[in-house]
Amino acid sequence: MTPVLLGLLSGLAEVEHSLTREKTVEHIQHRLKTGGKFGGRSKRNAAKESLILSLRDEGCSYQPMRKQTELALSTILRIIMRKEALAA
């Protein structure tokens, strides 16, 4: 009796998994059609980018920039590199 019950439960779990997967794919397709965004909120914004660039022009080091903007060092470097690439 146990093998039959385990087979039934595993079959139900497989069906539930496939239904969840279909719903996820439908949701993603709908978001792509309607122009919805994926992921969380962006921590970067124009105000923080301008603050970083102005602090950099003043000669401020990276640690105070990180504390004031609460951005990661990699994000700060990316913003600075993008500005330098556009200036060149």
N, C-alpha and C positions, 0 to 999 in steps of 0.2 A: 504494500500500500504506500509506503514511503517514497519509492521511486516515482510512482505515478503523481503523487502530490508535488514532489520537487520538480518534475517535468512541467506540470501545470503552472506552478508559480514562476518558473523561469520563462515560460512562454508568455505569461502575462507581463512580466517585467520587460521582455523584449518588445512587445507591442506598445507598452507605455513609452519606452525609450524612442521608438520610431515615431510615435505621435508627437512627442516633445521636439524631436528633431525637425519634423515637418512644420510645426508652429514657428520654430526659430527661423527656418529658411523663409517662410512666408513673411515674418516680421521684418527680416533684413531686406527682402525684396520691396516691401512696402516703404520702408525708410529710404531706400535708394530712389524709388520713384518719386516720392514726395519731397526729396531734398533734405531729409532729416539728418541730424548729426549722430555720430557714434562716439562712445566714450564719455568721460566726465567733462567737467568744465575745464577750460584752459586756464592755467595759472598765469599765463602771460597776457599782458594787454598793452595797449599803446602807452599808457601812463608809466608803467613799469619799464618799458623799453626806453622811453625818453629819459627816465631817471637814471637808468644804467648808463646810457650814452653820455649824459651830462656829468655823472660822477667820474666816468672814464676820462672825459676831457679835462676834468679838474685834477686828475692824477691820483684818484682814489684807488686803493688796492681792492682785491676781490672779496676779502672777508667782510669789510663794512658794506659792500654792495649786497652780499648774501644776506646779511642781517637786516638791512633796510627793506629789501624787496622780497625776502623769503623765497627766493628762487635758487635752484641748484646751480652749482658752479658750471656744469655743462651747458645749462640754458643761458647763463650769462655769457659764456664764451661764444656760443652760437650767435647770440644777438650782436656781439662786438664783431665777430668775423663777417657776419652778413653786412654790417655797415661798412667795414673796410673793403669788402668785395664790391659793393655798390659804388664806393668812392673811387675805386681804381679804374 
